């Protein structure tokens, strides 16, 4: 993606482009939501560049990268002597962007006190710099905010002010995750291959059919940012005119989905088939189960059934299950986090109890019968 360009032709991107067009025609506040790396800042830049404020500055502030004190100084500025190192007055982002736009990224990470300061500014437009006891200025700024959090949930949990949420959420734009617009992946790959070939002044490499298929089937948890980084790495390391599947990064190969398994009512359950593919066929959980699940080819019931079979096989030991499902040991926390996120994590105690019961039962059945008991039976 370029600063003022959304790459893609999927229905999701076309709908977003239309929403951006309408947002640029007015001066209302905008709240942009979406996963990290999906392109929220690109959308903000596009809105500003297409608006009547484009002749003035667009100032970007990452709210998650600064402490509360530094964020207040970054937004509102400070006066000389307000703290150690404040040798002169400094304008904040809101004054720097007067008549322009301030893009506040990760607004959901702000503290309650900072949220109160932002609410007052949005209501009055008044600037009171850090270290001053009076209003220095009144500015005309359009605020575009973005977050990867679900702010409605934060409001319900009392971690984000409801009045600030409604003040920001005049126009709401949602940037779709890359897995929601898989048809755009070939277009993005083509775009970034051109971009980095020019940047590094090398011949543009081609993608083999196998590499293209693997890249288009990858889940891309890091969204467009991850895809961009992967392409840059491939262009830098390209030794020939073609990028083959073996040239792809390990994290892409590890999670490359297998061909979806079509399960009809007359065949075995999907959980049984996939479990055997991992245990007997050596396939990784990430490619065999995770990718089809994220593509909605598997249900939560399927996933729970697979986890249950794994716990039964390992006597309730999740660490052993990681090895059983052909994942590196370092993936243990990632695996548990994934299961918890989708409510598929099961208590291990019941499986260990069942294993102990089976062992006890087996021991009893195999115990030798005393001679007196044999004679009595006879």
Order of alpha helices (4+ residues) and beta strands (2+ residues): alpha-beta-alpha-beta-alpha-alpha-beta-alpha-beta-beta-beta-alpha-alpha-beta-alpha-beta-alpha-alpha-beta-alpha-alpha-alpha-alpha-alpha-alpha-alpha-alpha
